[in-house]
Amino acid sequence: MELFQSIAEAISLYRYIFWPLVGLLVLVIVFIRWWEQVSYFFLNLFSTLPVMGFIARLSRSNEPRRTGTGGKLWYPAEEALCAKYWQHYKTFNHNADFYLRCVNYLNKVDERGRKPTGPVLRFCSVALVLLEAFIFALVLSPFIANNISANQAEFSAVVISVLIGVVLVPATHLMGAELHKNSLLKKIRYWYEDARHNNNAVGLSKNARLSLEETRLDDDQPNYIQMLNRISTNVHVKPQYWATAIALALILFFAVGAYFVRAATIDSIETQVVNGTPFSQTMDTQSSPFDLPADAVADNAKADSQATKEIGNNRVFASKLTFIILSVIFVGVQLIGILIGLYRSFAGVESKMAAKYAGNFSGSEEFSAWHSMRRERVERDAQEKLSALQNRLMMKRTSSQSQQLNELPTFNDFVSGKIRDKARSDHELSEHLKNANYASATQQAPVQPQQVQDLPPVSPVTEAPVAAAVQVLAASDNDKERINSLGDLVGLDEEDLALIAEDQGLSLEAVLKRQRVQQLLNKTRAKEGV
């Protein structure tokens, strides 16, 4: 084709500009796809640069120490450097229990084993749609404008194919995703109707507090409630077919419309061919002694006309059959996009994130070991950069202001402080919500005054032990609630647990016992495969 030949010549002429741009585009794609690894690499690189690096710039700070993360004394430069590495550390701060929560979430929404659409599969589906749309556009482009050149026709075909792909690729993927979501809604309705027949149905209402972190809140609920809590639905909890109707209308419009355009084109070409034959033109007849009889001439003309008509009909039939086959191929290509959306989409609100974390691991132990290895790498690099920064800061201070190396804060102190601060904020939030709920319940249900009969006085000897026992039980229940609200303690060592116990005013034995219980529960859930 002349257009592609012109493009190839332009690429060859401007190859010193074209290929660097292609390389830059590939580099951008790599950065987007593996951004976490790339950003961590540049963090280590920029931290060690001699003049404009993070350590070099932060070491020029003259701010004094102040109380910061975890209640320790920090230079602001130290906290700033630790915060940069904390952003990468917390992405790997997951243990076996988090893997089990991801699996639990996917199992309840019936999406365990599904994988998201990869870049290779997405690229292939887009390329197929564009290729088929380009074949359609070659027929449509001459009708856009009259008297255009071949290059202009090919260029317009490329533009039309891109526009068709922009319309159809999202439409087919959304249709497949909608069909998958509707299949889950049909399961919910089926299980709900079955429970209604058994007179043990639960109302179709969602739990707004449920998330990936709190996926075990509905363990005691029926399976249809568990699935309903994880997908977005309409008020009637029924399937919808908006995307399906729009996608089918677009596919049928392009397939049928392109066929009629092609059929009309071949009919017009055939008409021009017939009108241009010698049999359709009047010829001057002159008498000659060698002329055939009029009957013979008429028979020959009739035979030639019949042969030409049959050839034309066969050509038109073959062309239209080819157009029908191309339309079927076009519909088949769109079917591939629909199937990709059907089997590679997620209806759960956080299913895609859960599948991203749990999809590449065979079990909780492998998941925990991989994330532990990544955490150790980040902690090692962060401590190395922090020590270099502290050495520079100590060289700027006088000996009276300097500290011993064993007194300097470490990155592990920063991580422990972050964990303790989060546990404290979560505890304060839970206490605030508990007090707010209690206050609202007290206002809604005022206590009615009751007549109290006079009781005999209780001697102080018997009253004191009872009051002390009540106080002990109340304190025990309060400590138990506070320990349960600390969150996940499995990944912490004994030193971190001692700091948490001291900060929260709890006994170290109780915190260690809570950590041991969580470890046993994680092992039990791993065996059950929940």
C-alpha positions in Angstrom: 0.0 0.0 0.0 1.2 3.5 -0.8 0.4 4.8 2.6 2.5 2.2 4.4 5.3 2.7 1.9 5.3 6.4 2.6 5.4 5.8 6.3 8.3 3.4 6.0 10.2 6.0 3.9 9.5 8.7 6.5 10.7 6.4 9.3 13.9 5.6 7.3 14.5 9.4 6.7 13.9 10.5 10.3 15.2 7.4 12.0 17.5 9.4 14.3 14.3 11.0 15.7 11.8 8.1 15.4 13.7 5.4 17.2 14.7 7.5 20.2 11.1 8.4 20.6 10.1 4.7 20.4 12.7 3.9 23.0 11.4 6.7 25.3 7.9 5.3 24.9 9.0 1.8 25.8 10.9 3.3 28.8 7.8 5.1 30.0 5.7 1.8 29.7 8.4 0.0 31.8 8.3 2.8 34.4 4.5 2.6 34.7 4.4 -1.2 34.8 7.2 -1.7 37.4 6.9 1.6 39.2 7.5 0.3 42.7 10.8 -1.3 41.7 11.9 1.7 39.7 11.0 4.2 42.4 12.9 2.2 45.0 15.9 2.1 42.7 15.9 5.8 42.2 15.4 6.4 46.0 18.6 4.5 46.7 20.3 6.3 43.9 19.3 9.8 44.8 20.0 9.2 48.5 23.8 8.7 47.8 24.4 11.5 45.3 27.2 13.7 46.5 25.8 17.2 46.3 22.1 17.1 45.5 21.3 13.7 47.1 18.9 13.3 50.0 21.6 12.6 52.5 23.7 15.6 51.3 20.8 18.0 51.5 19.4 16.7 54.8 22.8 16.8 56.5 22.9 20.6 56.0 19.9 21.0 58.3 20.5 22.8 61.6 17.2 22.0 63.3 17.5 20.6 66.9 16.2 17.3 68.1 12.6 17.1 69.0 10.1 14.4 70.2 8.8 12.6 67.1 7.8 9.2 66.0 7.3 6.7 68.8 8.1 9.4 71.5 11.8 9.4 70.7 14.1 12.3 70.1 14.7 12.8 66.3 16.3 15.2 64.1 13.8 16.3 61.5 16.3 15.2 58.8 16.4 11.7 60.3 12.6 11.5 60.3 12.4 12.8 56.7 14.8 10.1 55.4 13.1 7.3 57.4 9.7 8.5 56.0 10.9 8.0 52.4 11.8 4.4 53.1 8.7 3.8 55.3 6.6 4.4 52.2 8.2 1.3 50.6 8.4 -0.7 53.9 4.7 -0.5 54.6 3.9 -1.9 51.1 5.6 -5.2 52.2 4.3 -5.0 55.8 2.0 -8.0 55.3 2.0 -11.3 57.1 0.3 -14.7 56.7 -2.9 -13.4 58.2 -3.3 -10.7 55.5 -2.9 -13.5 52.8 -5.7 -15.4 54.5 -7.9 -12.4 54.6 -7.4 -11.9 50.8 -8.3 -15.5 50.2 -11.3 -15.2 52.5 -12.5 -12.1 50.6 -12.1 -13.8 47.2 -13.8 -17.0 48.3 -16.8 -15.2 49.7 -17.3 -13.3 46.5 -16.6 -16.4 44.4 -13.7 -14.9 42.5 -10.8 -17.1 43.8 -8.6 -18.1 40.9 -9.5 -15.2 38.6 -6.7 -13.1 37.2 -6.7 -9.5 35.9 -6.3 -8.8 32.2 -2.5 -8.7 31.5 -0.9 -6.2 29.2 -0.1 -8.8 26.6 -3.7 -10.0 26.4 -5.0 -6.5 26.4 -2.6 -5.5 23.5 -3.6 -8.6 21.5 -7.3 -7.9 21.8 -6.9 -4.2 20.8 -4.7 -5.2 17.9 -7.3 -7.7 16.6 -10.1 -5.2 16.8 -8.0 -2.5 15.0 -7.0 -5.0 12.3 -10.6 -6.0 11.6 -11.8 -2.4 11.8 -9.1 -1.4 9.3 -10.5 -3.9 6.8 -13.9 -2.4 7.3 -12.6 1.1 7.0 -11.0 0.5 3.6 -14.6 0.1 2.2 -16.0 3.0 4.2 -13.2 5.6 3.5 -14.1 6.3 -0.2 -17.6 7.4 0.8 -16.3 9.9 3.3 -15.1 12.3 0.6 -15.2 12.2 -3.2 -12.2 12.4 -5.4 -9.6 11.6 -2.8 -6.3 10.0 -3.6 -5.2 6.5 -2.6 -2.9 7.8 0.2 -5.8 9.9 1.6 -8.1 6.9 1.4 -5.7 4.7 3.3 -5.1 7.4 5.9 -8.8 7.9 6.5 -9.1 4.1 6.8 -6.5 4.1 9.6 -8.3 7.0 11.4 -11.7 5.2 11.1 -10.2 1.9 12.3 -8.8 3.7 15.4 -12.1 5.3 16.1 -14.0 2.0 15.8 -11.5 0.4 18.1 -11.8 3.2 20.7 -15.6 2.6 20.7 -15.7 -1.2 20.6 -12.8 -2.3 22.9 -14.2 -0.6 26.1 -17.8 -1.6 25.1 -17.0 -5.3 24.8 -14.9 -5.4 27.9 -17.7 -3.6 29.9 -20.2 -6.1 28.5 -18.2 -9.0 29.7 -17.7 -7.5 33.1 -21.4 -6.8 33.4 -22.2 -10.4 32.4 -19.9 -11.7 35.1 -21.4 -9.4 37.7 -24.9 -10.4 36.7 -24.0 -14.1 37.2 -23.1 -13.3 40.8 -26.3 -11.3 41.3 -28.3 -14.3 39.9 -26.5 -16.5 42.5 -27.5 -14.1 45.3 -31.1 -14.1 44.2 -31.2 -17.9 43.8 -29.7 -18.6 47.2 -31.9 -16.0 48.8 -35.1 -17.5 47.2 -34.0 -20.9 48.4 -33.6 -19.6 51.9 -37.0 -18.0 51.7 -38.6 -21.4 50.9 -36.8 -22.8 54.0 -38.1 -19.9 56.1 -34.6 -18.9 57.2 -33.8 -16.0 54.8 -32.0 -12.9 55.9 -32.8 -9.5 54.5 -30.7 -8.4 51.5 -28.9 -5.5 53.3 -25.2 -4.8 53.0 -22.7 -4.3 55.8 -21.1 -0.9 55.2 -18.2 -1.6 57.6 -16.9 -4.6 55.7 -13.6 -4.3 53.8 -10.5 -6.3 52.9 -9.1 -5.6 56.4 -12.4 -6.6 58.1 -13.4 -9.4 55.8 -14.2 -11.7 58.7 -17.0 -9.6 60.1 -19.7 -11.6 58.2 -18.3 -15.1 58.8 -21.6 -16.1 60.5 -23.8 -14.7 57.7 -25.3 -16.7 54.8 -23.3 -17.0 51.6 -25.6 -14.7 49.6 -25.1 -11.9 52.3 -21.3 -12.5 52.2 -21.3 -12.1 48.4 -23.7 -9.1 48.5 -21.4 -7.3 51.0 -18.6 -7.3 48.4 -20.2 -6.1 45.2 -22.0 -2.9 44.3 -25.6 -3.4 43.3 -28.8 -1.4 42.6 -31.5 -1.1 45.2 -33.3 -4.1 44.0 -30.2 -6.4 43.9 -31.0 -7.5 40.3 -29.0 -7.8 37.1 -28.7 -4.9 34.7 -27.9 -5.0 31.0 -27.1 -1.5 30.0 -23.5 -2.2 28.8 -24.7 -5.4 27.2 -27.4 -3.7 25.1 -25.1 -0.9 24.0 -22.3 -3.3 23.0 -24.6 -5.6 21.1 -26.2 -2.6 19.3 -22.7 -1.3 18.3 -21.5 -4.7 17.1 -24.6 -5.3 15.0 -24.6 -1.8 13.6 -21.0 -2.1 12.4 -21.3 -5.6 11.2 -24.6 -5.2 9.3 -23.8 -1.7 8.2 -20.4 -2.6 6.7 -22.0 -5.6 4.9 -24.6 -3.4 3.2 -22.0 -0.8 2.3 -19.9 -3.6 0.7 -22.9 -5.1 -1.0 -24.0 -1.8 -2.5 -20.4 -1.1 -3.6 -20.2 -4.4 -5.5 -23.6 -3.9 -7.1 -22.6 -0.5 -8.4 -19.4 -1.9 -9.8 -21.3 -4.7 -11.5 -23.8 -2.2 -13.0 -20.9 -0.1 -14.4 -19.4 -3.3 -16.0 -22.7 -4.3 -17.6 -23.3 -0.8 -18.9 -19.9 -0.7 -20.4 -20.2 -3.9 -22.4 -20.7 -3.9 -26.2 -24.2 -5.5 -25.8 -25.5 -2.5 -24.0 -24.6 0.0 -26.7 -26.4 0.5 -30.0 -24.4 -0.2 -33.1 -25.1 1.0 -36.6 -26.0 -1.9 -38.8 -25.1 -1.8 -42.5 -26.2 -4.3 -45.0 -23.5 -6.8 -46.3 -23.8 -9.9 -48.3 -21.8 -11.7 -45.7 -24.1 -10.8 -42.7 -25.7 -13.7 -40.8 -29.4 -14.0 -40.8 -31.2 -11.8 -38.2 -32.3 -14.9 -36.2 -28.7 -16.2 -35.9 -27.5 -12.8 -34.8 -30.2 -12.6 -32.1 -29.4 -16.0 -30.8 -25.7 -15.2 -30.5 -26.4 -11.9 -28.7 -28.8 -13.7 -26.4 -26.2 -16.3 -25.6 -23.4 -13.8 -24.9 -25.8 -11.7 -22.7 -26.7 -14.8 -20.7 -23.1 -15.7 -20.2 -22.2 -12.2 -19.1 -25.1 -12.2 -16.7 -24.2 -15.5 -15.1 -20.6 -14.4 -14.7 -21.8 -11.2 -13.1 -24.2 -13.0 -10.8 -21.5 -15.4 -9.7 -19.1 -12.6 -9.0 -21.7 -10.7 -6.9 -22.6 -13.9 -5.0 -19.0 -14.6 -4.2 -18.3 -11.0 -3.1 -21.4 -10.9 -0.9 -20.6 -14.3 0.7 -17.1 -13.0 1.4 -18.6 -9.9 3.0 -20.8 -12.1 5.2 -17.8 -14.1 6.3 -15.9 -10.9 7.1 -18.8 -9.7 9.2 -18.9 -13.0 11.0 -15.1 -12.7 11.7 -15.7 -9.2 13.0 -18.4 -10.5 15.4 -16.0 -13.3 16.5 -13.3 -10.8 17.2 -15.7 -8.8 19.4 -16.7 -12.1 21.1 -13.0 -12.5 22.1 -13.2 -9.1 23.8 -16.4 -10.0 25.6 -14.9 -13.3 26.8 -11.8 -11.4 28.1 -14.1 -9.1 30.1 -16.2 -12.1 31.3 -13.3 -14.2 32.6 -10.7 -11.5 33.5 -12.8 -9.0 35.4 -13.7 -8.6 39.1 -17.1 -7.7 40.4 -15.9 -7.4 44.0 -15.1 -3.9 45.3 -11.6 -4.9 46.5 -11.3 -8.2 44.7 -8.7 -6.9 42.2 -6.5 -5.7 45.1 -6.9 -9.1 46.9 -6.1 -11.0 43.8 -3.0 -8.8 43.2 -1.7 -9.7 46.6 -2.7 -13.4 46.8 -2.7 -14.4 43.2 1.1 -15.0 42.8 1.6 -17.2 45.9 0.6 -20.8 46.6 0.1 -20.4 50.3 0.4 -18.1 53.3 3.9 -19.3 54.3 5.3 -18.4 50.9 3.5 -15.0 51.0 4.8 -14.3 54.5 8.4 -15.3 53.6 8.5 -13.2 50.4 7.2 -10.1 52.1 9.5 -10.6 55.1 12.5 -10.8 52.7 11.4 -7.5 51.0 11.0 -5.8 54.4 14.5 -6.9 55.5 15.9 -5.5 52.3 14.2 -2.1 52.8 15.2 -2.0 56.5 18.8 -2.8 55.6 19.0 -0.1 53.0 17.2 2.4 55.1 19.5 1.8 58.1 22.6 2.2 56.0 21.4 5.6 54.6 20.3 6.7 58.1 23.7 5.8 59.6 25.4 7.8 56.9 23.2 10.8 57.6 23.7 10.5 61.3 27.5 10.4 60.9 27.3 13.7 58.9 25.1 15.3 61.4 27.4 14.3 64.3 30.4 15.7 62.5 28.7 19.1 62.3 27.9 19.2 66.0 30.4 19.7 68.8 31.5 16.9 71.0 29.3 18.1 73.8 26.2 17.9 71.6 27.0 14.5 70.1 25.7 11.2 71.2 27.0 7.7 71.4 26.2 5.4 68.5 24.1 3.1 70.6 21.9 6.0 71.7 21.0 7.1 68.2 17.6 6.2 66.8 17.4 3.5 64.2 15.0 2.8 61.3 13.7 -0.1 63.4 12.7 2.5 66.1 10.9 4.5 63.4 9.0 1.4 62.3 8.1 0.4 65.8 7.0 4.0 66.5 4.8 4.0 63.5 3.2 0.8 64.5 2.6 2.0 68.1 1.2 5.3 66.9 -1.2 3.5 64.6 -2.3 1.1 67.4 -2.9 4.1 69.7 -4.9 6.0 67.1 -7.0 2.9 66.3 -7.6 2.4 70.0 -8.6 6.0 70.5 -10.9 5.9 67.5 -12.6 2.7 68.7 -13.1 4.2 72.2 -14.5 7.4 70.6 -17.0 5.4 68.5 -17.9 3.3 71.5 -18.6 6.4 73.6 -20.5 8.0 70.8 -22.7 4.9 70.3 -23.3 4.6 74.1 -24.3 8.3 74.3 -26.7 8.0 71.3 -28.2 4.8 72.8 -28.7 6.6 76.2 -30.4 9.5 74.5 -32.7 7.3 72.5 -33.7 5.1 75.4 -34.1 7.2 78.6 -34.2 5.4 81.8 -37.7 5.3 83.3 -37.9 6.1 87.0 -38.8 3.1 89.1 -39.9 2.9 92.7 -37.3 1.3 94.8 -38.1 -0.4 98.0 -36.2 0.3 101.1 -33.5 -2.4 101.6 -31.8 -3.2 104.8 -28.4 -1.5 105.2 -25.3 -3.5 104.2 -22.5 -3.7 106.6 -19.2 -2.2 105.4 -17.4 -5.5 106.0 -19.4 -7.3 103.3 -19.7 -4.3 100.9 -15.9 -3.6 100.5 -14.9 -7.1 99.1 -17.8 -7.0 96.6 -16.9 -3.6 95.3 -13.3 -4.6 95.0 -14.2 -7.7 93.1 -16.4 -5.7 90.7 -13.6 -3.2 90.1 -11.1 -6.1 89.4 -13.5 -7.7 86.9 -14.2 -4.4 85.2 -10.5 -3.6 84.9 -9.8 -7.1 83.5 -12.5 -6.7 80.9 -11.2 -3.3 80.0 -7.6 -4.6 79.6 -8.9 -7.5 77.4 -10.7 -5.1 75.1 -7.6 -2.9 74.9 -5.4 -5.9 74.0 -7.8 -7.1 71.4 -7.9 -3.7 69.8 -4.1 -3.6 69.3 -4.4 -5.3 65.9 -2.0 -7.7 64.3 1.0 -8.5 66.6 2.5 -11.5 64.7 5.3 -9.7 62.9 6.7 -7.9 66.0 9.5 -9.1 68.2 9.6 -9.1 72.0 11.2 -5.6 72.2 8.4 -4.1 70.1 5.8 -5.8 72.2 7.5 -4.5 75.4 7.3 -0.9 74.0 3.7 -1.3 73.1 2.8 -2.8 76.5 4.6 0.1 78.3 2.9 2.7 76.1 -0.6 1.3 76.6 -0.2 0.5 80.3 -0.6 -3.2 79.8 1.4 -6.2 81.1 4.0 -7.7 78.8 2.7 -11.2 79.6 -0.8 -10.4 78.3 0.6 -8.9 75.1 2.8 -11.9 74.5 -0.1 -14.2 75.1 -2.2 -12.3 72.6 0.6 -12.6 70.0 0.8 -16.4 70.6 -3.0 -16.7 70.2 -2.8 -14.9 66.9 0.0 -17.2 65.6 -2.1 -20.3 66.5 -5.2 -18.8 64.8 -3.2 -18.1 61.6 -1.9 -21.7 61.5 -5.4 -23.1 62.0 -6.8 -20.9 59.2 -4.0 -21.8 56.9 -4.7 -25.5 57.4 -8.4 -25.0 56.8 -7.6 -23.0 53.6 -10.1 -20.3 54.4 
